[in-house]
Amino acid sequence: MINLTVNGKPRSIETTEATVDLESYLVSFGLNLQFIAVGYNGEVIKKDEYATVELQDGDILEIVRPVGGG
């Protein structure tokens, strides 16, 4: 099990895999990766790096989606 903080809330990933990458985690929520930005432990991650980031116990994610309006 991997324990994360996502947008300020505790979340757990139950997995049988040795590692879980950020891209797979985001896709599991049905998020369109084109329309989000992700902070990973205080740093903004480029979209082309999502698949290479392996989530670790204690990681902190901030997932931001643009909101239209005016």
WOZITA-V775173 format. One record per helix or strand. SS is the DSSP state (h for helix, s for strand). FROM is the first residue (numbers start at 1). TO is the last residue. If there is no record, write none. Layout:
ss | from | to
SS | FROM | TO
SS | FROM | TO
//
This chain:
ss | from | to
s | 2 | 6
s | 9 | 13
s | 21 | 21
h | 22 | 27
h | 33 | 35
s | 36 | 40
s | 43 | 45
h | 47 | 52
s | 54 | 54
s | 60 | 65
//
